Amino acid sequence: MVDLFSTPSLVTIVLGTVALLIPVIDALNKEKSSKNKVYSGIAFGSLVLALVIVIVRIVSGETLPALSLASDGVITDDVFGGFFSIAFLIVSIMVTVSSWSYMKRQSNHAAYYSLILLSSIGMILIGYSTDFVMLLVSWELMSIPTYALAAFSKKDPISNESAIKYFLFGALSTSIIILAMGIVYGITGTTNIYDSIVALSNLETELIPFGLLAVGLFIAGFGFKMGLVPFHMWLPDTYSGSPTTVGTLLAAGTKKAGFAAAIRVIVIGMIALNVQWSFVLAIIAIFTMTIGNLGALTQKSVPRILAYSSIAQAGYILIGLSVAPYAAQGIDASLFHIMNHAVMKSGAFIAAAAVIIVISGYTLEKYKGLGYRMPITAIAMTISLLALAGIPPLNGFWSKLLLFGSAIDSGQLVWWGPYLAIAGILNSALSLGYYALIIRKMYLEDGENRVRQKEPKPIVAVLIFAVGFMVIFGIWYGPILDFASMASPGDLTQLISAAR
């Protein structure tokens, strides 16, 4: 049974109603000039209302604490789902507001904003899903609208090519996930995620290899969306080839949905099977960080630099998940960085979107003298990049510090924990190479044209919010960290033992 007054139900009703209502309004609205403003305003209002609903229900204690294992339904209204919902809604709001400037030159406004809302519903439901069928439906509800959004610039061959790659790899990812779910159902007889996990922890010896195969397939399937190496091949082309506002949604939003699913299924499933897959995740984290950063160093296009940076950031987040069985704060650290990264990456991508909209600036050369020509955009880009690099006192510093600290703490139980922390620190230093290059171009090199440009007001508003978030929660990081700790399942081993 689904409680119609639960947080995910209320949010789905609000966003789903508006997503379906916008095309109806479009069919009745004959005033073309106002369509973009009207639809972006309606979408913005619905997303803000959804965000308020999630926050109010968490603050009022109407949701289950942390990540709940006890669930007979397909969704569970817990703080874990609420944490991810807030991250997804913040990203969607930032994308919707900044899209007002991008969509002024485009058509099909109703379809664009409706697709953002539908994808947002899918992301949110993934965070709350406690049944494999519901998880799969939510996964597709998130993915299918983004396939269309990635190809929204229909006359741009690069956009079309990137959308095709995204669709093909997305279809492959879904197929792998379905195969994994089928194996789990075959050996456990249930589609409930936590009933399956309990069954996996009590598998007969001859069935354990099938359980391990399912976990491996889940890592591959979710790994495509998270952008983990070696499942990252599609990501640079798609993030950079899509409209930059859509790239923001993919990099800061849908990527995090992969981590929400991974925590609910993979991490807990591995512990239930009592297997040491954590070392495999640690190796994937190291390769993901390193290949992402090395790839970014070779790029000349800023959107592609940010795309490769997103790969590296996925590696940092994976550090916390890989040490979760051995460090109490492992998942706390990952959740902390997920929330911070949602805003940091959105700020960087939306700043890049402003440069593209105003001066058609894709390459590093176009960023010369940007500090004079577009000062607000340049400042926001600088702070976003420094936060992504983990420079104090910005918010990215604290979440990276907690990630590396949890890896070091895990060294009391596993030999490779401190080495994982060292790899993360070295990669953070490596990332400064390409972040500093962008900043140097903006402030220390003169461009061909030193004319001050008019920066789009909606994007400026979004960038001011992003900068405020990164600075305020860099100085006062406690609330985000406490929220991450509330959402974290805590000691996973004890949690699974209690569920048996």
N, C-alpha and C positions, 0 to 999 in steps of 0.2 A: 504494500500500500504506500501511496505517496501522499504526504500531508500537504494539502493545498495552502496551508498557512506557514509552512516552513520557509526558511530563507531562500533556498534555491527555487522553490515553487513561485514565491512572490516575485523574485528577480526575473524569472523566466516569463511570467505573466506580463510584467511591465515592459521588458525589452521586446518580447515576442509580439505583443499587441502593437507597439509602436513600429516595429519592423514591418509588419503587415499593413499598418495604417498609412505609412508614408507613400507607398505606390498608389493607394486609393486616392489620397490627397493629390498626388501628382496627376492622376487621370482627370481630376476635377479642376485642377489649377491651370488656368490659361495664361497666367502672368509669368512668362519665362524668366524675366530679369530677377525675380525675387525667389526663385526656386532654391537656389543654393543656400541662401541665408535662412529661409524657412526650414528646410529639411535638416540643415546642420544644427539649427536651434532646437528643433524637436528632438533630434537624436541626442544632443548634449543634455537637454532636460531629463530625458528618460535615463540616461547613464548616471547623472547626478542623483536622481531619485533612487535608482538601484543601489548606488554607493551608500546613500543615507540609510536605506533599509538594512543593508549588511552590517554597517557600523552600529546602528541602534540595537539590533538584535544581539550582537556580540556583547555590547556594553551592558545591556539589560539582563544578560545571563540566560537568554532564551535558546542558546545553542549548546550542544554537548561540548564538554571541555576537550581540548587537544584533538588528537586524531583518534577517533573512536573505532574500536574493533567490533563492538557488539552492535550488529545491524542485521535486521531481517529484511529490510527493504532494498530498493535499488539505489537510493541516495540517503546520505546521513548528514544531518544539519549539525556539523561540528565546527570548532574554531579553525581547524586545519583548512577546511573548504572556504571558510570566511576569509582567512589570511590570503589565500590565492585569489579569491574573488575581488578583494580590495586592490591587489596588485593589477589584476586584469582590467578592472574598471578604471583605475587611474590611467593606465596606458590607453585604453579606448577613448577616454575623455580627452587626453592630450592629442591623440590622433584625430579625433573628430573636430576639435577646435582648429588645429593647424590645417586640416583638410579644407576648411573654408577658403583659404587663400589658394590652395592648389586647384580646387574644383571650379574656381571662377573661370578658368580657361577650358573646362571640360563640359561634356554633356552627361546625360543619364545620372543626374544628381540623386534621384530617388533610389535607384538601384545601388549606388555606391554606399549611401548611409545605411540602407537596409542590410546590406551585406556585412557591414561593420558590426551592426547590432546582432545579427544572427551568429557571426563568428564569436562575438563576446559571450553569447548564451552558451555556446559549445564549450568555450574555455572554462566558464564558471561551473558548468555541470561536471566537467572532468574532475575539478577539485572536490566535488561532493560525492562522486560516484563510488558506490560500494558493491557494484554488480558488473560483471564483465560485459553483459549485453548493453547496459546503460553506458558503460565506459566507451564501448565501441560506437554507439549512436552519438554520444557527445563528441567523440573524436572526429567523426565525419561531419557533424554539424559545425565544428570549428574549422575543419579543413576545406570543405567544399566551397564556402564563400570566399576563402582566401585564394583559391585557385582562380576564381573570376576576378578578384581584386588585383592579383598579380599581373593579369593581362588587361588591366583597365585602359591602358594607353594602346588602343587597338591599332593605331597607325605606326606605332614604334616597333620595329622588328626585334630589337633587343628585348623589349618588354615581353613580346610574344614568345620569344625563344626561352626566356627565363621562366615564364609561366608554364610552358610545356615541360621543361625539366622538373619544375616543382611538382606538377601533376603526376608525372611518371614515377618520380621517386616517392611521392606521397602515396600513390596507389600501391607501390611495392611495400612501403612501410605498413600500410593497412593490412595487406595480405599476410605479412609476417606476423602481425599482432593477432589476426584472426586464427592463424595456424597455432600460435602459442595458446590462445584461449581454448581452441579445440582440444589440444593435448591435455590441458589442465582439466577441462570438463570430462574428458575421457577417463582420466585416472582418479578423479575425485567425485564425479557425479553431481556437481553443483556449479552454478555460475556466480554465486555469492563470493566475493573476493576473500572475505575473512574465513568463511566456512572452508573455502579451498585451501587457504593457508594452514588452517588447523589440520585439514586432511593431509596436506603435504608433510606436515611435521610428524605424521604417524604412518607414512607410506611403508608398504611392504618393500623389502630389499630389492626385489626384481623390478619394482616400478620407479625406484629413485632415479635411474638414468633418464626416464621420460620427464620427471620433474625438473632435472637439471637442464634438459633440452628446452623445456618451456621457458625457464628463466633466461637462458641464452637468447632465445628468440625474442623475448620481451625486451631485453637489452638492445638488440638490433632494431626492433620495430620502433621503440620509443627513442632510441639513439638517433634515428634519422631526424625526428622533429627537434631534438635537443641540439643537433649539430655536433655530435661527438665523432671523433675520428675512430674508425674509418668510414663513418656513415655521413660525412659532411660534404660530399662532392657537389651536390646541387646548390649548397647554401650561398657561396659567394656570388654566383651568377643571379640567383633569384633575389637576394636581398638588394643587390646593386642595380639589377635590371628592372625591378618593379618600380612603380611610382614610390618616391622616397617616403611618403606618408604610410604607404602599405608596407614598405620595408621596416618601418618603425613598429607596426603592429606585429609583424613576423618576428623581429629580433627581440622585442621587449615583451611581447604577449604570448604568442603561440609556442615559442620556445619554452617558456615557463610552464605551460600546460603539460609538456612532456615530462618535466621534473615532478609535477604534481602526481601524474600517473606512475612515474618511476618509484616515488617514495611509497605510494600505497601498495604497489604490486611487487616491484623488484627487490627493494631493500628488505622489506619484511619477509618476502618469500624466500630470500636467500637464508635469512636467519632461521626461518621455519624448517628449511631443509638441512640446516646445520652444516652448510658448506662454506668453504673459505673463498668465496668469489670476490671478497673485498679487494684482494690483491689484484685481480683482473681489472676491477673498476679503477684502482689506483694507477695501473699501467695505462689504461685508456685516458685517465685524467692527465697524466704527464704528456702523452702524445697529443692530446687535444690542445692543451695549453701551448706546447712547443710549435706544433704545425700551424696553429692559428696565428701565433705571433710572428713566426718566420714568414708566413704567407703575407701578412700585413706589411712587413718591411719591404716587400718587393713591388708593392702596388703604387700606381700613380693617380688612381681615382679615389677620392675621399669616400664615396659610398662603399667601394670595395675594401678599403682599409677598415671601415667600420664593420663590414660583414665578416672579415677575417678576425677582427677583434671579438666579435660575438662568439666565434668558435672558441677562442682562447678563454673567454669568460665562462663558457660552459664547463671547461676543464676545471676552473677554480671552484665552481659550485659542486662539481663531482667530488672534489677533495673531501668535503664534509660527509657526503653519502658513503664514500668508500671507507671512512674510518668510523662510521656510525656504530658498528657493533663494539668498538673498543674505546670510544671517547663519548662521554655523556653529552657534550655540546656539539657533536658532529652535525646532526640534522638542524639544530638551532642555528649553527653558523651558515649552513646552506640556505635556510629560509631567510636569514638576515640578509645575505648577499642577493638572493632572488628579489627581495623587495627593493633594495638599493639599486640593483642593476636595472630593474624595470624603469626607474626614473632616470638614471644616469644615461642609459642607452637611448631612451626616448629623447632626452635633451640633445644628445649628439646627433642623432638622425634628423630630428626636426630642425636643428640649426643648419644641417646640410641641406635640408629641403628648402629652407629660406634662401640659401645661396643659389640653389638651382632655379627657384622661382624668379628671383630678382635679376641675377646676372648669368643664368645658365651655366653655373660653375660646377663642373663635375671633377675636374682635375686639380691637382695641387697647385699648378700654375695660376689658376683662377683665384686662389686664396691669397695671393700676394697683395699686401696692403689692405686686407679685409678689416683689420682693426680700425682703419680710418673710414673706409667706405660703408661698413655695416657694423658699427661698434657694439651694439647690443648682442647681435648674433655672434660676433667674435668672442665677446666675454663669456656668453653662455657655452659656446663650443669649448673654450679653454677650460672652464670649470668642469664641464662634463668629462673632458678627456683626462684632466688631473684626477677627478674622482674615480674614473675607470682604472687609472694607473695605481690608485691606492695611496694618493698623497694626502697627508694630514693637513688640516683638520677636517677634510671632507668625508662624507659618509662611507665612501668606498674603502677608506683606510681601515675603519673599525671592523667591517665585515670580513675583509681579507685577513686582518690580524686574528680574528676569531677562527677563521678557517685554518690558517697556518698553525695557530696555537692548538687547535683540536688535533691536528695531524701530529704535532710534537707530543701531546699528551698520550696519543695512542701508542707511542713508542714504548710505553711500559708493558704493552701486551704483544705488539708486533714489531719486528725489527725494521720494517720499511717505513713506518710512520714519519720519523724525522727526515728521511730522504725525500718523502713526498712534500714535506713542508719546504725543504731546500729548493726543490724543483719549482714550487709555486713562487717562492721569493725571487729566484733567478728569472723566471718568466715575467714577473711583474717589472723587474728592472729592464728586461728586454723590450717590453711594451713601451717603455718611455722613449725608445728610439723613434717610433713612428708617431707617437702622440706629440713629442717635442717638435718633430718636423712640421706638422700641421701648424702648431703654435708659432714656430719661427716664420713660416710663410706669412702668417696673418699680421705679425707685428714687426718683423725685422727685415722684410723685403718689400720693395715698392712694386706695385702693379703698374700696368700700362695706363690705367685710368684711375685718377685719384678723386673722382667725383663722388660725393656723398650720396648714397642710395637711400631710397625710402623703404624701410623695413615693414613687412606686413604686420599690422597691428594684432591680429589673432595669434600669429606665431610668436610675436614679442611677448604677449600675455602668457603663452604656454612656457616660453623660455624663462620668464621671470619666476613662474611657479617652480620650474625644475631647479633653477639656481637656488631659490629659497629653500627647497627641500634638501638639496645636497649640502648646503651650508648649515642650516638649522639642525638637521639630524646628523651632521658631522660633529657639531659642537655638543649637541644634546641627543646622543644616540640611544639613550636608555629606553624611551618608549617603543622604538622599533625592535630593539633587542628583546625587550620584555614580551612584546606581542609575538615575536618569533618563538620564544620559549613557551608561551601559552599554546601555540599551534603545534609545537613539536610533540611527537609521541613519547619522548623521553627514553627510558630504558626499554629498548625493543625486546630484549630477551625476556624480561619480566612480563612485558605486555603480552607476548605470545603464550607464555606459560599460564598466565591468568585466563587467556581465551580458550585454552584446551579443555 
